[in-house]
Amino acid sequence: MPIKRLTREFYGRATLIVARELLGQRLVRLYHGEQLAGRIVEVEAYIGQGDQACHASMGRTARNAVMFGPPGQAYVYFIYGMHYCLNIVTEAEGFPAAVLIRAVEPQAGLATMQALRPGRPLADLTRGPGRLCAALAIDLSCNGADLCAPDSALWVEEDAALPDSAIAAGPRIGVRGDMAALQAPWRYYLQDNPWVSGRRTVTDHTTDHR
């Protein structure tokens, strides 16, 4: 069956719609000829310069420039000197918005994922944005990648849509900013899924956005 990648039109819509509809879709990384993949189970939306939790709140910089580009590009950044985070750019070119992929449920390439994160139990393999990037070999080399291009080594495949009853929403985790930024219910996740990062009480600094 041919790969059906999500299109630029999919990503070019309102960020909250894109964030909600990314749940249940399949994130794929082609790594040394092998597909490492997982179902997206948790995301967060970051929308424009008026969102104080957004990296673009202070304007365009060398770091966040990809956020201002066409929808469907990967915005990858490095935090704490040790973790990468994957975002997917949304809305119209020139408007800085993106969806942070917070967690995936691993589906393919498990042995390689575990080799990339040695000694980690399956339950913690991709639970959190830093963890999933390590398990899927996503780093700054993926920054600016076009997820819609047929030759891209990183993409999201279309899968079954999830009913509203399966999805919960709440405030984003580990963000900074004003009360609007702290309280905006722009984190969406699959209810009762064990790979959702915010459901556990274990201290995990990879859950922070910045």
Secondary structure, DSSP 8 states (H G I E B T S, - for coil): ----B--HHHHTS-HHHHHHHHTT-EEEEEETTEEEEEEEEEEEEEESTT-TTSTTTT---TTTGGGGS-TTBEEEEEETTTEEEEEEE-SSTTS-EEEEEEEEEEEE-HHHHHHHSTT--GGGSSBSHHHHHHHTT--GGGTT-BTTSTT-SEEEE------GGGEEEE--SS--SSHHHHH---EEEETT-TT-GGGS-S--GGG---
